[in-house]
Amino acid sequence: MAARQDRHRRIGGVVKGDPAARDAERAPARRFVRPARPTLADALGGMSKSIVNPEQVAKRLEAFTVAQVSKVSGRVGAVPVAPWPSLKGCLAILFTSRSGSTYLARELECAFNIGRVRESLNPNLVAGRPAAKIVASRREKWFSFKAGGNGVIAAEICGLFDAYLSETAFILLVRRDIVAQSVSRVKALQTLQWHSTQKAERPASYDTVKIAQSITIIANAVEKLRRYAERTGRPWRRLVYEDFQQGDFTQAMATCDSFAIPRRGVGSKIRPWPVERIGDATNLAWAARFREEVDSHTRDRIERYLADI
C-alpha cells in the first residue's frame, strides 16, 4: 500500500487517481485577461464642456500618445468655462526645450501686435482657471503663446483651438544642431538653470547616455508637433534657430508677415526684455566629445531628424 502511494503524484494538491484529481485535470486553465488599454476618449474625459467640436479636437490630438494626453488631462483637471474674448488672430509657437523660443519670442513681440509671448497655456497655469481669462489678460490685436506638446494638449482640452483655430497660425521652431540642443537640455536638467536670470543649483557632469536619450526625446517631440500642425489644416511654417541665432530675424519677420500679423507702430514703446544665452565652453566641450563617442544607432537617429526638418 505504501509503495503504491509512493508512486502517486500530486496534482494541484490532490493525489493522482483520486476523483478530485480527475476534476482538476478536466478544469480549464485560468486565462490571464489583459485590462483594456485606455483610449483617447478616456483621456479626454475632462475636456471643456464648452467645446463645440470634440471629435475634431480628438482627431488633432491623435498626433500625441494616449498616455501623454491622459497625463496632461489629469494635470489640468475639470475645465472652468468662461466666454472667449474676440480676437483678430492667434499665433502659436510650437517648440522643444532649448530651441531658442525665448529669444525668438522677445523679438517678435516687439515687432508685432501679439501681446507677450509666454508659455501661458501650460497645464499648471490653466488648471482650475478659465483659459479665456488668460487670453483676455494677454491679448492685443492678436493673442500669442508658445507651447511644447503638453501645452498644445492643454490648450486643446481647454477649448482654445476649438474657439480660435480658424484664426490661428503656427510656427514650428526647430534647432538644426540637435546635439548642441540635447547637451543644453541635459545640462539644464542637472543644474536647474534654464535661463540666464537663474543660478545653477547643482553641478553638471558629462553623460553620454543621457545626451543620446535626450536626442531621441527631442526628435520624437518635434515629430509629434509637426504631425499636430499638419492635422490642424491651418497655415504653419518651420523656423530654424540657427537662421536667427546671430540676430538676423529676417526670415522670422517674413513668416509673421505672411500670416498677416499686424506690425507695431513706429512709436511703439515695447522694448526687448533682456535674454542672454547661457551656452558656454562646457557645452561646446560636451558636444565635441559626444560627436566623437556617438554610437551608430544615435547617429542614424540624428540623420533621420535632419532629413525631416
Steps between C-alpha positions, in 0.01 A plus 500: 500500500778735597692421183193565292450838667863589435433458130212745513579855388325800640321731257370834630508376860312169439625143442495383141233235452262655751169646370620845600808452282285413199296818555818705521625354173175578323471857629594762239820691563457849634548764232664833570275778381698809406323818615373716218736776401370853557381671186529860391133544591582384855792743517278791394234439762572836666488703179325834522122471467505817289672321211274491196697248292649238737548250218728742317696570819553125546607465138768766536624352827564166330838656419593422861490179700197411710727483805622857451150636442372312806780638718438859392123459541556381855718801578249746353201344675148636460498795261310810616297669226506871417411699185783521248603857413500621142834469318634613164738206498707256702867402462621173653872430510562125534842419643717254689724579794817698426401593145518878542132574559564773757742677268252482211204610713685808624553627146158416362304664780692823443428502127143369490175576680475160670531576870764328710598155375516267798427136585167627630296186427721242668304248710602646836384848392157401368412250773189630675499823299298594191741524208278775359614727782865432419433598139312813604783614730777449242345584165557802283372494142624142499557254781821300495657227705771238473458137592660160497290188463346525847404864445335418168300219660395727788390768253285245317345364820415854609327570170736770373540351153135404484429872543783653295639241258363683196699809607818316601837473327783277620878526510691176556835598650779246460872491555722355232783412739311246709822393674556850636132520594517170684816600684332822609192311617695239698712768664193706593329194650806441714566857612132617501618813318272550202551874446774755558294660778530181704800364687628146471387304805699184435819406315482346153681187386542358150283197423505340155191288565285790617601716205410218258167445678430871481559499124231235461262691727545823305473336158182316599348816647571698183337226293185510717478879473542482122223241473279718716561811290412304187180367658374850578461582132618853582798696362826404666866565432820345626763733646854381571684645800834516322349737241451772763759390755729793415221759512375494142121466536421570134343160441305508826358842418408390148321196643284716724431738213382205293241431773382864472583568864476876561827675568548744783509870420821695469445664839450176690648500849536124514866419541683166504532354847847372585576149378849353521606165367664288767695268274868498593825316453360205692218458248743516209734247661216258577363526146844436347560202728159353425553521125816293544329239720156478336386150411364401160138477621499859628686619191227349284234672710673835454516449124128416483420808705700725270333349195158573647563865581 
